[in-house]
Amino acid sequence: MKIKPLGDRVVLKKVEAEEKTASGIILTGAAKEVPQFAEVVAVGSGIVDGKEVQMELSVGDKVIYNKYAGTEVKLDNEEFIVLKQEDVVGVIC
């Protein structure tokens, strides 16, 4: 099953949280920090209220997004987040 975003929305696949720190300490489930990094897996058409919005993101881009933005969706045992392009704060180069 696939998700096709509408308008100026994008679908991101969350990146897994690190299981150990840089110094080698293994983190339990509760101690893991939820990452705000993700990969773009789908991009909307860019049409909002009959006007075209330039979509600056492409499938495959690695991005950073606002912490509380979007809607989390679990589909086929994978977690995705659907959010507006404006909630993406940067692309990782």
BELVEN-V660667 format. One record per helix or strand. SS is the DSSP state (helix for helix, strand for strand). FROM is the first residue (numbers start at 1). TO is the last residue. If there is no record, write none. Layout:
SS:FROM:TO
SS:FROM:TO
This chain:
strand:9:14
strand:20:20
strand:26:26
strand:37:43
strand:47:48
strand:51:52
strand:62:65
strand:71:75
strand:78:84
helix:85:87
strand:88:92
